[in-house]
Amino acid sequence: MLSSTPRTFVGSTTFTVTGMTCSHCQRAVTEEISAVAGVEAVTVDLPTGTVTVTATRPVDRADIAAAVDEAGYALLP
């Protein structure tokens, strides 16, 4: 992750995830990220490989990366 990128975020933030190609991928990533405390909504855009996460309280980017990893994909910095 870039040193200038804040470690936590509140509100909506978009991440790039590699390896997602189908609705199963979309569902797996959505379920894992949704389980992170503070996450209110997750929107996966398969064509662009992006995931937009909306948080109601500070969420650590490392927790999002770990959730994506648990789903079997990789979060790009």
Contacts in CASP RR format, 6 or more apart in sequence:
PFRMAT RR
TARGET T0000
AUTHOR 0000-0000-0000
METHOD contacts of the structure
MODEL  1
MLSSTPRTFVGSTTFTVTGMTCSHCQRAVTEEISAVAGVEAVTVDLPTGT
VTVTATRPVDRADIAAAVDEAGYALLP
1 61 0 8 1.000
1 77 0 8 1.000
2 77 0 8 1.000
5 61 0 8 1.000
5 77 0 8 1.000
6 61 0 8 1.000
7 60 0 8 1.000
7 61 0 8 1.000
7 62 0 8 1.000
8 58 0 8 1.000
8 59 0 8 1.000
8 60 0 8 1.000
8 61 0 8 1.000
9 55 0 8 1.000
9 58 0 8 1.000
9 59 0 8 1.000
9 61 0 8 1.000
10 55 0 8 1.000
10 56 0 8 1.000
10 57 0 8 1.000
10 58 0 8 1.000
10 59 0 8 1.000
11 54 0 8 1.000
11 55 0 8 1.000
11 56 0 8 1.000
12 52 0 8 1.000
12 53 0 8 1.000
12 54 0 8 1.000
12 55 0 8 1.000
13 52 0 8 1.000
13 53 0 8 1.000
13 55 0 8 1.000
13 61 0 8 1.000
14 50 0 8 1.000
14 51 0 8 1.000
14 52 0 8 1.000
14 53 0 8 1.000
15 50 0 8 1.000
15 51 0 8 1.000
15 52 0 8 1.000
15 53 0 8 1.000
15 64 0 8 1.000
15 68 0 8 1.000
15 75 0 8 1.000
15 76 0 8 1.000
16 49 0 8 1.000
16 50 0 8 1.000
16 51 0 8 1.000
16 75 0 8 1.000
16 76 0 8 1.000
17 29 0 8 1.000
17 44 0 8 1.000
17 49 0 8 1.000
17 50 0 8 1.000
17 51 0 8 1.000
17 68 0 8 1.000
17 73 0 8 1.000
17 74 0 8 1.000
17 75 0 8 1.000
17 76 0 8 1.000
18 49 0 8 1.000
18 73 0 8 1.000
18 74 0 8 1.000
18 76 0 8 1.000
19 25 0 8 1.000
19 49 0 8 1.000
19 73 0 8 1.000
19 74 0 8 1.000
20 26 0 8 1.000
20 29 0 8 1.000
20 44 0 8 1.000
20 46 0 8 1.000
20 49 0 8 1.000
20 73 0 8 1.000
21 46 0 8 1.000
22 46 0 8 1.000
23 46 0 8 1.000
25 44 0 8 1.000
25 46 0 8 1.000
25 71 0 8 1.000
25 73 0 8 1.000
26 44 0 8 1.000
26 46 0 8 1.000
28 71 0 8 1.000
28 72 0 8 1.000
28 73 0 8 1.000
29 42 0 8 1.000
29 44 0 8 1.000
29 51 0 8 1.000
29 67 0 8 1.000
29 68 0 8 1.000
29 71 0 8 1.000
29 73 0 8 1.000
30 42 0 8 1.000
30 44 0 8 1.000
31 71 0 8 1.000
32 67 0 8 1.000
32 68 0 8 1.000
32 70 0 8 1.000
32 71 0 8 1.000
33 39 0 8 1.000
33 42 0 8 1.000
33 51 0 8 1.000
33 53 0 8 1.000
33 64 0 8 1.000
33 67 0 8 1.000
33 68 0 8 1.000
33 71 0 8 1.000
34 42 0 8 1.000
35 67 0 8 1.000
36 59 0 8 1.000
36 63 0 8 1.000
36 64 0 8 1.000
36 67 0 8 1.000
37 57 0 8 1.000
37 59 0 8 1.000
37 63 0 8 1.000
38 55 0 8 1.000
38 56 0 8 1.000
38 57 0 8 1.000
38 59 0 8 1.000
39 53 0 8 1.000
39 54 0 8 1.000
39 55 0 8 1.000
39 59 0 8 1.000
40 54 0 8 1.000
40 55 0 8 1.000
40 56 0 8 1.000
41 52 0 8 1.000
41 53 0 8 1.000
41 54 0 8 1.000
42 51 0 8 1.000
42 52 0 8 1.000
42 53 0 8 1.000
42 54 0 8 1.000
43 51 0 8 1.000
43 52 0 8 1.000
44 50 0 8 1.000
44 51 0 8 1.000
45 51 0 8 1.000
45 52 0 8 1.000
51 68 0 8 1.000
53 59 0 8 1.000
53 64 0 8 1.000
64 75 0 8 1.000
65 75 0 8 1.000
68 74 0 8 1.000
68 75 0 8 1.000
69 75 0 8 1.000
END
